[in-house]
């Protein structure tokens, strides 16, 4: 926000609003308490196929079920809600409109573009787009990489990005 003479405006309890910007210095100086995702959850239809598919991708699979399964990579987890759970009217800790195939995930591939394509081909995963240049989440959304897109057995979209 600028004053009539195009100078920075000072707000109480904050630093200044920079000329040519709607953000204040306090926006940049604040420490955000959220550091990363811990896990996400999606409803699934095809339990065995999904667990097998993610195992072939290289995820660690927790198939202890019977209502919630999970796959792990690094310090991250994707929970899979089995049909008996997400179809239950008593289960409300989910997106109310979530259905199998609603997921859209981007994973960082720690290898070359060629090794990614080779791995997906060995799995007989159909590449639906790519390799193509995309902007990813690194450097506050400023870094680009090469992405390849596939779908899992429940038709969730999976993007794999390779950064230079």
ABEGO torsion letter per residue (X at the ends): XBBAAGBBBBBBGBBBBBBGBABBAAAAABBBABABBABBBBBBABAAAAAAAAAAAGBBBBAAOAABBBBBBEABBBBBBBAAAAABAABABBBAABBBGABBBBBBBBBBAAAAAAAAAAAGBBBABOBBBBBBABGGGABBBBBBBBBBAAGBBBBBBBBX
